[in-house]
Amino acid sequence: MKRAKTRISAIVSLLALAVVLPGCRQKESPVPDAKGGQTEASVEPPRSELRFGMASELATLDPLDRANTADGRAVLFNVYEGLVKPDASGSLLPALAESFGIGQNGLVYSFVLKEGIKFHDGSIVTAEDVQYTLQTAKEAGFDGYGQIEKIEISASGEINVILKEADPEFLPYLTIGVVPKSNPDRKNKPIGTGPFRIESYTPQQSLVLAKNGYYWNKGLPLLDKVTLVFVADSDALQIGLRGGNIDAAEVVGSIVEQLDRNDFDIIEANSNMVQLFALNNKAKPLDDERVRKAINYAVDKKEIIDTAFYGWGQPSGSPLIPGFRNIYESSLANPYPTDEAKAKALLAEAGYEKGFNLEITVPSNYTMHIDTAQVIVNQLGKVGINATIRLVDWATWLSDVYRSRKYEATIISFDGSGVPLSPRSFLGRYVSTAGGNLINFNNADYDSIYKLALKEGEEGARYSLYKQAQRVISDNAASVFIQDIMSFKVYRNGFKGALSYPLAVIDFSTIYWAN
């Protein structure tokens, strides 16, 4: 088989458009290089522990469980690695792969593994482990994996991922965490290759990550231990930060405003997560496009951002984050400007002149979504819609809303870490047959346009199709896309080396204690 062989020992920039995102600023300190040597300004850090506060518990410890969430993937980034992995600049780095090639007109992706990489239990990573991981992801219905025809291992140990059709953007799918074939009990015995291993897990309390002594990238991680403390209540999280029981956390603007900036380093950036007021397109009366458009006209996004997020946030009317500059349809920044009169007229036209009752199911562990719901309830009331909020715990939300889709409306954020640095993570979930199609959007035009985009080899034409897809979603008022939330990661003074990524990732490997 003849193909162009490409080395990825250097950084592979898959999507230049994702390298720099608007409004993104990061503070970082020099850290030891990947070989364990010190940069000129860095200091050999003492061994230490970081206590990181999290609003929500991880839905699963299994990277091959489709119920995983943005918060879960952000943490498990430290535990599992794929053939390639994203870095803080928005490029793909080699992880378990040493080299790769693309052959047969884009139908075959071939990989050679680095030698001697070990799992957390000390066993060597093999091509069979990779094959097992990718096959399991395919059988589980992970987005993009339906394109895989088969995964073969050559006599020399090369891994060949053979696709059904050529796909110029398939590489990001291969960031999925590789697991040992010999360990089917991934939920209770998680084993990966990342810089940290899972030492212990106490549901509703904490998850302890310990340094992986077998880690292939020598010199990392710099901390011995990271303890993730689950704190669902935002007031309790704030008290923990101020009192010293928690060293760091990812928070929203309301908490940042109440912290003493002399005590914390603050990294601010777009979260690259789309917050949406999700409308179940199968639930009456939300199955009527006129009703969904009325709701869009009734919702004032600026008021939501100003009230619930202290003015921090970037409004958007697209399911795609604005950071994808060449793909984001900028005309959708505000496709439904607030207009109560138009909203009432559309409701009357749909037969709901006197309004209707609407239940908004919100996960109780996300204060920002609860605050957003409260603002929306007031806004909908002005056009005659009697909205109420139903608070549920995270497990119930996953079961009733995400998996069973037994709900009317909800408020949640979707990120792009499922397929890092690819618009498919955001757009693929709205294909009618997609497992993650939470809103039950079913549009033949959208499905057709999205399918064409997957096959299109010319970049400009592919980007144009992605824009068309966004317009279809907007024109049909599939849901209310609110904003790209501003994210803040706060670290107590003394902890250095934290990086900001253009996707939902918390990289603990470069953090160290400098005092």
C-alpha positions as CSV (number, residue, x, y, z in Angstrom):
1,M,0.0,0.0,0.0
2,K,1.5,3.3,-1.1
3,R,0.8,6.4,0.9
4,A,2.3,9.6,2.1
5,K,4.0,9.0,5.4
6,T,3.7,11.8,7.9
7,R,5.7,12.1,11.1
8,I,4.0,13.6,14.1
9,S,6.9,13.9,16.4
10,A,6.5,17.6,15.8
11,I,3.2,19.4,16.4
12,V,0.4,18.7,13.9
13,S,-1.8,21.7,13.3
14,L,-5.1,20.2,12.2
15,L,-7.2,23.3,12.2
16,A,-5.4,26.6,12.3
17,L,-8.8,28.3,12.9
18,A,-8.9,26.7,16.3
19,V,-5.5,27.8,17.5
20,V,-6.4,31.3,18.7
21,L,-9.8,32.1,20.0
22,P,-11.2,35.6,20.5
23,G,-11.2,37.0,24.0
24,C,-8.8,34.4,25.2
25,R,-6.1,35.3,27.6
26,Q,-4.0,33.1,29.8
27,K,-1.5,33.5,32.5
28,E,1.1,30.9,32.8
29,S,4.5,30.3,34.3
30,P,7.6,28.7,32.7
31,V,7.6,24.9,33.3
32,P,10.1,22.1,32.9
33,D,10.3,21.0,29.3
34,A,8.9,17.6,28.1
35,K,12.3,15.9,28.6
36,G,12.4,16.9,32.3
37,G,14.9,19.8,31.9
38,Q,14.3,23.2,33.3
39,T,13.5,26.3,31.2
40,E,15.6,29.3,32.0
41,A,13.2,31.0,34.4
42,S,11.7,27.9,36.1
43,V,12.5,26.5,39.5
44,E,12.5,22.8,40.4
45,P,9.2,22.5,42.3
46,P,8.8,20.6,45.5
47,R,6.4,17.7,45.5
48,S,2.9,18.8,46.4
49,E,-0.8,18.3,46.2
50,L,-3.6,20.4,44.6
51,R,-7.2,20.4,45.8
52,F,-9.4,21.3,42.9
53,G,-13.1,22.1,43.5
54,M,-15.7,20.9,41.0
55,A,-19.4,21.7,40.8
56,S,-20.4,18.4,39.4
57,E,-19.3,14.8,40.0
58,L,-18.0,12.8,37.0
59,A,-20.8,10.8,35.3
60,T,-18.3,8.0,34.5
61,L,-14.7,7.1,34.8
62,D,-14.9,5.1,31.6
63,P,-13.6,7.0,28.5
64,L,-15.7,4.6,26.3
65,D,-19.0,5.5,28.0
66,R,-21.0,7.9,25.9
67,A,-22.6,9.3,29.0
68,N,-19.4,11.2,29.7
69,T,-19.8,14.9,30.1
70,A,-17.6,18.0,29.4
71,D,-16.5,18.1,33.0
72,G,-15.7,14.4,33.0
73,R,-13.7,14.6,29.8
74,A,-11.8,17.7,31.1
75,V,-10.6,15.7,34.1
76,L,-10.1,12.3,32.4
77,F,-7.8,14.2,29.9
78,N,-5.2,13.6,32.7
79,V,-5.9,9.9,33.0
80,Y,-6.3,8.6,29.4
81,E,-4.6,9.4,26.1
82,G,-5.3,8.5,22.5
83,L,-3.1,8.0,19.5
84,V,-3.0,11.9,19.3
85,K,-4.0,14.6,21.8
86,P,-4.6,18.3,21.7
87,D,-2.3,20.9,23.2
88,A,-2.9,24.3,24.7
89,S,-2.3,26.0,21.3
90,G,-5.1,24.1,19.6
91,S,-2.8,21.7,17.7
92,L,-2.7,17.9,17.8
93,L,0.3,16.3,19.4
94,P,1.6,12.8,19.2
95,A,0.6,10.8,22.3
96,L,0.7,7.0,21.9
97,A,1.4,7.2,18.2
98,E,5.0,7.7,16.8
99,S,3.9,8.3,13.2
100,F,0.9,8.1,11.0
101,G,0.1,7.9,7.3
102,I,-3.0,8.5,5.2
103,G,-3.4,6.2,2.1
104,Q,-5.8,5.0,-0.5
105,N,-7.2,8.5,-1.2
106,G,-8.0,9.1,2.4
107,L,-9.6,5.8,3.2
108,V,-6.9,4.4,5.4
109,Y,-5.3,6.0,8.5
110,S,-2.2,4.1,9.6
111,F,-0.4,4.4,12.9
112,V,2.9,3.1,14.4
113,L,2.9,3.1,18.2
114,K,5.7,4.4,20.3
115,E,7.7,1.6,21.9
116,G,7.5,0.8,25.6
117,I,4.6,3.0,26.6
118,K,2.9,1.5,29.7
119,F,-0.5,1.6,31.2
120,H,-1.0,2.6,34.9
121,D,-0.7,-1.1,35.9
122,G,2.7,-1.4,34.2
123,S,1.5,-3.5,31.2
124,I,2.8,-2.5,27.8
125,V,0.4,-0.7,25.4
126,T,-0.1,-2.9,22.3
127,A,-1.7,-2.5,18.9
128,E,-4.4,-5.0,20.1
129,D,-5.3,-2.6,22.9
130,V,-5.8,0.2,20.4
131,Q,-7.8,-2.0,18.1
132,Y,-10.0,-3.1,21.0
133,T,-10.5,0.6,22.1
134,L,-11.5,1.8,18.6
135,Q,-13.8,-1.2,18.0
136,T,-15.5,-0.7,21.4
137,A,-16.1,3.0,20.6
138,K,-17.5,2.0,17.2
139,E,-19.9,-0.5,18.8
140,A,-20.9,2.0,21.4
141,G,-22.0,4.5,18.7
142,F,-19.5,7.2,19.3
143,D,-19.9,10.1,16.8
144,G,-17.7,9.5,13.7
145,Y,-16.9,5.9,14.5
146,G,-19.7,4.7,12.2
147,Q,-17.4,5.7,9.4
148,I,-15.0,3.0,10.3
149,E,-15.2,-0.1,8.1
150,K,-12.6,-2.1,10.1
151,I,-9.5,-1.8,12.2
152,E,-6.6,-4.1,11.2
153,I,-3.1,-4.8,12.5
154,S,-0.4,-5.5,10.0
155,A,2.3,-8.1,10.4
156,S,4.7,-5.4,11.5
157,G,2.3,-4.1,14.2
158,E,1.0,-1.1,12.3
159,I,-2.6,-0.1,13.1
160,N,-4.8,0.5,10.0
161,V,-8.1,2.3,10.5
162,I,-10.0,1.7,7.3
163,L,-12.9,4.0,6.6
164,K,-16.1,3.4,4.5
165,E,-15.5,6.8,2.7
166,A,-12.7,9.3,2.6
167,D,-12.7,11.7,5.5
168,P,-10.3,14.7,5.6
169,E,-11.1,15.5,9.3
170,F,-11.0,12.1,10.9
171,L,-7.8,12.5,12.9
172,P,-9.4,14.3,15.9
173,Y,-11.7,11.3,16.5
174,L,-8.5,9.3,17.4
175,T,-8.0,11.4,20.6
176,I,-10.2,8.9,22.4
177,G,-8.5,7.3,25.4
178,V,-6.9,3.9,24.8
179,V,-7.6,1.3,27.4
180,P,-6.2,-2.2,28.0
181,K,-8.1,-5.0,26.3
182,S,-7.5,-7.2,29.4
183,N,-9.5,-4.8,31.6
184,P,-13.3,-5.0,30.7
185,D,-14.3,-3.5,34.1
186,R,-13.4,0.1,33.1
187,K,-16.1,1.7,35.3
188,N,-14.7,0.3,38.5
189,K,-11.1,-0.2,37.5
190,P,-10.1,2.6,35.3
191,I,-6.6,2.2,33.7
192,G,-5.1,4.5,31.2
193,T,-1.7,5.9,30.1
194,G,-2.0,9.5,31.2
195,P,0.2,11.5,33.6
196,F,-2.1,10.7,36.5
197,R,-3.8,7.4,37.6
198,I,-6.9,7.2,39.7
199,E,-6.0,6.4,43.2
200,S,-9.4,6.5,44.8
201,Y,-13.0,7.6,44.2
202,T,-15.6,8.4,46.9
203,P,-18.9,9.2,45.2
204,Q,-20.3,12.6,46.0
205,Q,-17.1,13.5,47.8
206,S,-13.8,13.3,45.9
207,L,-11.7,11.7,43.2
208,V,-8.0,11.4,43.9
209,L,-5.4,11.4,41.1
210,A,-1.9,10.2,41.8
211,K,1.2,10.7,39.8
212,N,1.8,8.0,37.1
213,G,5.3,6.7,37.7
214,Y,5.3,5.0,34.3
215,Y,4.4,8.1,32.3
216,W,6.2,8.2,29.0
217,N,6.6,12.0,28.9
218,K,9.4,12.2,31.4
219,G,9.4,15.1,33.8
220,L,5.6,15.2,34.0
221,P,3.5,15.5,35.9
222,L,4.9,18.0,38.4
223,L,2.5,17.3,41.2
224,D,2.3,14.1,43.2
225,K,-1.4,14.2,43.7
226,V,-4.6,16.1,42.7
227,T,-7.7,15.7,44.8
228,L,-10.9,16.7,43.0
229,V,-13.4,17.9,45.6
230,F,-17.1,17.8,44.5
231,V,-18.9,20.9,45.7
232,A,-22.3,21.4,44.1
233,D,-23.2,24.5,46.0
234,S,-21.5,27.6,44.6
235,D,-21.5,29.4,48.0
236,A,-19.7,26.4,49.6
237,L,-17.2,26.4,46.8
238,Q,-16.5,30.1,47.3
239,I,-16.1,29.5,51.1
240,G,-13.7,26.7,50.4
241,L,-11.6,28.8,48.1
242,R,-11.5,31.8,50.5
243,G,-10.9,29.6,53.5
244,G,-8.0,27.6,52.0
245,N,-9.7,24.2,51.9
246,I,-9.8,24.3,48.1
247,D,-6.7,25.5,46.1
248,A,-8.3,25.9,42.7
249,A,-11.5,25.6,40.7
250,E,-13.3,26.5,37.5
251,V,-15.9,29.1,38.3
252,V,-18.2,31.7,36.7
253,G,-18.0,35.4,36.9
254,S,-20.2,35.7,40.0
255,I,-17.7,33.9,42.1
256,V,-14.7,35.6,40.6
257,E,-16.2,39.0,41.6
258,Q,-16.2,37.9,45.2
259,L,-12.6,36.6,45.4
260,D,-9.7,38.6,46.6
261,R,-7.5,38.9,43.5
262,N,-4.4,39.3,45.7
263,D,-4.9,35.7,46.8
264,F,-5.5,34.0,43.4
265,D,-4.2,33.9,39.9
266,I,-7.1,34.0,37.5
267,I,-7.1,32.6,34.0
268,E,-10.0,33.9,31.9
269,A,-11.0,32.7,28.5
270,N,-14.0,31.7,26.4
271,S,-15.1,28.3,27.7
272,N,-15.7,27.2,24.1
273,M,-19.0,25.7,25.3
274,V,-22.3,26.7,23.8
275,Q,-25.0,27.3,26.4
276,L,-28.4,26.7,25.1
277,F,-32.0,26.7,26.1
278,A,-32.7,23.3,24.7
279,L,-36.2,22.7,23.3
280,N,-37.5,19.2,22.8
281,N,-38.7,19.3,19.2
282,K,-40.9,16.3,19.8
283,A,-42.8,17.7,22.8
284,K,-46.0,19.6,22.2
285,P,-46.2,22.6,21.6
286,L,-42.5,22.8,20.9
287,D,-42.9,20.6,17.9
288,D,-44.4,23.7,16.2
289,E,-41.7,25.9,14.6
290,R,-43.7,29.0,15.3
291,V,-43.7,28.3,19.0
292,R,-40.0,27.8,19.0
293,K,-39.5,31.0,17.1
294,A,-41.7,32.8,19.6
295,I,-39.5,31.6,22.4
296,N,-36.4,32.7,20.6
297,Y,-37.9,36.2,20.2
298,A,-38.9,36.3,23.9
299,V,-35.4,35.4,25.2
300,D,-33.1,38.4,25.8
301,K,-29.6,37.0,25.8
302,K,-27.9,40.2,26.9
303,E,-30.1,40.3,30.0
304,I,-29.1,36.7,30.8
305,I,-25.4,37.5,30.4
306,D,-25.7,40.7,32.4
307,T,-27.8,39.2,35.2
308,A,-26.6,35.6,35.6
309,F,-22.9,36.0,34.5
310,Y,-22.1,39.6,35.6
311,G,-21.7,40.6,32.0
312,W,-19.1,37.9,31.1
313,G,-20.1,36.0,28.0
314,Q,-20.2,36.2,24.2
315,P,-23.7,36.0,22.7
316,S,-24.3,33.5,19.9
317,G,-27.2,32.2,17.9
318,S,-25.4,29.2,16.5
319,P,-24.7,25.7,17.8
320,L,-21.1,26.3,16.9
321,I,-18.7,28.4,19.0
322,P,-17.5,31.7,17.5
323,G,-13.9,30.5,18.0
324,F,-14.2,28.5,14.7
325,R,-13.7,31.7,12.8
326,N,-13.7,30.3,9.3
327,I,-16.7,28.1,10.0
328,Y,-18.9,30.0,12.4
329,E,-21.8,31.7,10.6
330,S,-21.3,35.3,11.9
331,S,-24.8,36.4,10.6
332,L,-26.2,34.2,13.4
333,A,-24.8,36.4,16.2
334,N,-28.3,37.6,16.9
335,P,-30.8,35.9,14.5
336,Y,-33.8,36.5,16.8
337,P,-33.5,40.0,18.3
338,T,-35.7,40.4,21.4
339,D,-39.2,41.3,20.2
340,E,-42.1,40.6,22.6
341,A,-44.7,41.7,20.1
342,K,-43.5,39.3,17.4
343,A,-43.3,36.5,20.0
344,K,-46.9,37.1,21.0
345,A,-48.0,37.2,17.3
346,L,-46.3,33.9,16.5
347,L,-47.9,32.3,19.6
348,A,-51.3,33.5,18.5
349,E,-50.8,32.2,15.0
350,A,-49.9,28.8,16.4
351,G,-53.1,28.8,18.5
352,Y,-51.5,29.7,21.8
353,E,-52.7,33.3,22.2
354,K,-53.2,32.7,25.9
355,G,-49.8,31.0,26.2
356,F,-49.1,27.6,27.7
357,N,-47.3,25.9,30.5
358,L,-43.6,24.9,30.1
359,E,-41.4,22.9,32.4
360,I,-37.7,23.7,32.3
361,T,-35.7,20.8,33.8
362,V,-32.3,22.0,35.1
363,P,-29.4,20.1,36.7
364,S,-29.2,21.3,40.3
365,N,-25.4,21.2,40.4
366,Y,-25.0,23.9,37.8
367,T,-25.7,27.3,39.4
368,M,-25.1,29.1,36.2
369,H,-27.9,27.2,34.5
370,I,-30.3,27.7,37.4
371,D,-29.6,31.4,37.3
372,T,-30.2,31.4,33.5
373,A,-33.4,29.5,33.9
374,Q,-34.7,32.1,36.5
375,V,-34.1,34.9,34.0
376,I,-35.8,33.0,31.2
377,V,-38.8,32.2,33.3
378,N,-39.4,36.0,33.8
379,Q,-38.8,36.7,30.1
380,L,-41.2,34.0,28.9
381,G,-43.8,35.3,31.3
382,K,-43.9,38.6,29.5
383,V,-45.3,36.9,26.4
384,G,-47.7,34.6,28.2
385,I,-45.7,31.4,28.6
386,N,-46.0,30.1,32.2
387,A,-42.6,28.5,32.7
388,T,-41.6,26.6,35.8
389,I,-38.2,25.2,36.9
390,R,-37.8,21.6,37.9
391,L,-34.4,21.0,39.6
392,V,-33.0,17.5,39.4
393,D,-29.7,16.0,40.4
394,W,-27.2,15.2,37.7
395,A,-27.9,11.5,37.6
396,T,-31.6,12.2,37.0
397,W,-30.8,14.7,34.4
398,L,-28.6,12.3,32.5
399,S,-31.3,9.5,32.8
400,D,-34.4,11.5,32.1
401,V,-33.2,14.3,29.8
402,Y,-30.1,13.2,28.0
403,R,-30.7,9.5,27.6
404,S,-34.5,9.1,27.6
405,R,-35.3,12.6,26.3
406,K,-38.4,12.8,28.6
407,Y,-38.5,16.5,29.1
408,E,-39.9,19.7,27.6
409,A,-37.0,22.2,27.9
410,T,-33.7,22.3,29.7
411,I,-30.6,24.5,30.0
412,I,-27.2,23.0,29.4
413,S,-23.8,23.6,27.8
414,F,-22.3,21.5,25.0
415,D,-18.5,21.5,24.4
416,G,-16.3,20.3,21.6
417,S,-14.0,17.9,23.5
418,G,-15.8,14.9,22.2
419,V,-14.0,15.5,18.8
420,P,-11.3,18.1,19.8
421,L,-10.8,21.0,17.5
422,S,-13.5,19.9,15.0
423,P,-16.8,21.5,14.3
424,R,-18.3,18.1,14.2
425,S,-18.5,17.9,18.0
426,F,-21.0,20.8,17.9
427,L,-22.8,20.1,14.7
428,G,-22.9,16.3,14.5
429,R,-25.3,16.0,17.5
430,Y,-28.1,17.6,15.5
431,V,-28.2,14.9,12.8
432,S,-31.5,13.1,13.2
433,T,-30.0,9.7,14.0
434,A,-27.2,11.0,16.3
435,G,-27.1,9.5,19.8
436,G,-26.5,13.0,21.3
437,N,-29.4,14.6,19.5
438,L,-30.8,15.8,22.8
439,I,-33.4,18.1,21.2
440,N,-34.8,15.5,18.8
441,F,-34.1,17.8,15.8
442,N,-35.2,16.0,12.7
443,N,-34.5,17.8,9.4
444,A,-33.7,16.1,6.1
445,D,-32.0,19.2,4.7
446,Y,-29.7,19.4,7.7
447,D,-28.8,15.7,7.5
448,S,-28.1,16.0,3.8
449,I,-25.9,19.1,4.1
450,Y,-24.0,17.6,7.1
451,K,-23.3,14.4,5.2
452,L,-22.0,16.3,2.2
453,A,-19.7,18.3,4.5
454,L,-18.2,15.0,5.8
455,K,-17.4,13.9,2.2
456,E,-16.2,17.3,0.9
457,G,-12.4,17.2,0.4
458,E,-11.9,20.9,-0.5
459,E,-11.6,23.0,2.6
460,G,-13.5,26.1,1.5
461,A,-16.4,24.1,0.1
462,R,-16.6,22.1,3.3
463,Y,-16.6,25.2,5.5
464,S,-19.4,26.6,3.3
465,L,-21.5,23.5,4.0
466,Y,-20.9,23.8,7.7
467,K,-22.3,27.4,7.5
468,Q,-25.3,26.2,5.6
469,A,-26.0,23.6,8.3
470,Q,-25.9,26.3,11.0
471,R,-28.4,28.4,9.1
472,V,-30.8,25.5,8.8
473,I,-30.7,25.0,12.5
474,S,-31.3,28.7,13.1
475,D,-34.0,29.0,10.5
476,N,-35.9,26.2,12.1
477,A,-35.4,27.7,15.6
478,A,-34.3,24.3,16.8
479,S,-33.5,25.7,20.2
480,V,-32.3,29.0,21.8
481,F,-28.5,29.2,21.5
482,I,-27.5,31.7,24.1
483,Q,-23.7,32.2,24.4
484,D,-20.2,31.0,24.6
485,I,-19.7,31.2,28.4
486,M,-16.7,33.0,29.8
487,S,-14.7,30.6,31.9
488,F,-12.5,31.4,34.8
489,K,-10.0,29.0,36.4
490,V,-8.7,30.3,39.7
491,Y,-5.5,29.1,41.4
492,R,-4.3,30.1,44.8
493,N,-1.1,32.1,44.7
494,G,1.9,29.8,44.6
495,F,0.5,27.3,42.1
496,K,2.0,28.0,38.7
497,G,2.1,26.4,35.3
498,A,-1.6,26.3,34.5
499,L,-2.5,26.4,30.9
500,S,-5.6,27.5,29.0
501,Y,-6.9,25.2,26.2
502,P,-9.3,26.1,23.3
503,L,-11.6,23.3,24.6
504,A,-12.9,21.9,27.8
505,V,-9.6,20.6,29.3
506,I,-8.1,20.9,32.8
507,D,-4.4,19.9,32.4
508,F,-3.0,19.2,35.8
509,S,0.4,17.8,34.5
510,T,2.1,21.2,34.2
511,I,1.0,22.7,37.5
512,Y,3.5,23.0,40.3
513,W,3.9,24.8,43.6
514,A,6.5,27.6,43.4
515,N,6.6,29.0,46.9
